[in-house]
Amino acid sequence: MPFAQSPLHPVRRRAARALAVTGAAALLLAGCGSSGSSSGSSGSSGSTGNSAAAGSPAADAAGGKRTVKDATGKAVEIPAAPQRIVTLTQEDLDAVLALGVKPVGITNGQGLNEPPAYLKDKVQGVPVVGNLLQPVMDKVIAAKPDLILAGDMQDEQMLKQLREITPATLVTMAPTDDWKLAFRGIGNAVNKLDQAAKVITDYEAKAAKAGGDLGKNKGAAVSIVRWNPTGPSWMEKKQFASGVALDMGLTRPAAQDKDGNAHSPALSLEKLAEIDGDWLFLSTLTDDGKTALKDVQSKPAYQELNAVKNNHAVTVDGSVWSTRGGPLAADVVIGDIGKALAAS
């Protein structure tokens, strides 16, 4: 990678080359069993039917089990109504909390040695079983999970160990899946697909309303940047925070008007104009990144940015803005954008 800091764990970066699984979280919505109306299909869910519907001979024979395909296409038998869920990524945690499910084990937030601040009050007392996609197996065992949500983990050896703890271990997203698709897949895995569809509908309505309330900043071009120790990287249009901004009716600067869910290479001071826009949202993930941002803020190349000169540069939480996201993180992004732009 051309920069030291990334929103993706190293395992995720390697997984990004596995293009064969692009969009594979849709598999969580295909050929899946259900237990009750909460997992029924909706117009936007992509669900295609039931493998072991509640009350059917298949479900009864399995003792309250369903079979779903995870994001790699693997058929996995899971509880029809899981009671003890362990989440191994921030996105899985965000998703289950948004669906009213409190897990029994979680991992620390991205770039953090604790749960992400925006979720901390919702997970008080929940055991931490390791860092992002780096679970400590003894701690996972102690949580006694009946379902493990493993994000986009591609480490087969680690997955094997997790499946020895419980075969109901699901890879919930592919490297290029957007957060809405992954969220619907997670919703199906916990048998709350209809509720997940409603969460998305409510989010989209909220984003559209918030964007319409921005007054003179309605439709403004927003630059979304993560500052690394080696320089800034702007985010492509399908990256999580960028997608939220677009759902609000905002636009991206011409230099950042690129499809994809990755980041640009870290930019030098000579290319700093690429991060300019009507508004500039800046995030970091590490102390080194914060130091690098602070150091550059006194330099002419930074001070000459139009967003900076207009007092339109806003620092935001990288553990929210530089992740793959979920409904609760999206709510934070909407709030951050609304607070900055509506007040100006």
Number of C-alpha atoms within 10 A of each C-alpha: 9 10 15 12 23 23 20 19 17 12 14 20 15 13 19 19 12 14 12 10 20 17 18 25 31 25 24 32 30 22 18 26 30 31 22 14 13 16 25 22 20 15 7 11 21 17 23 15 15 20 17 24 24 19 13 13 11 17 21 14 11 16 11 20 22 26 26 28 25 27 27 22 16 14 16 17 18 24 20 23 18 18 15 16 24 28 28 29 25 27 29 28 28 23 27 24 18 19 19 10 17 18 22 22 27 30 28 21 25 26 21 15 13 15 25 20 13 15 16 13 10 13 18 9 10 17 17 23 24 21 21 24 24 16 22 13 15 11 14 24 15 13 20 15 21 19 26 28 26 23 27 28 24 21 13 9 9 15 17 13 12 20 15 12 20 17 17 21 25 29 25 31 32 28 26 24 23 21 23 19 23 30 30 28 32 30 26 28 31 23 25 25 27 18 20 27 22 13 20 18 13 12 19 15 14 16 24 18 14 20 25 17 15 22 12 11 20 17 18 19 22 26 28 31 27 30 26 25 20 18 20 30 25 24 28 24 23 19 24 25 26 25 19 25 26 19 20 25 19 20 22 24 18 12 14 22 14 15 11 13 19 20 20 16 15 22 20 12 15 8 11 17 16 18 26 27 25 20 26 22 24 23 24 28 24 18 12 16 21 15 14 18 22 12 10 14 12 10 11 10 14 19 13 14 21 17 21 18 11 11 12 19 21 16 14 20 19 19 24 26 29 26 21 23 26 25 23 19 25 22 15 17 23 21 13 17 22 19 13 16 18 16 10 12
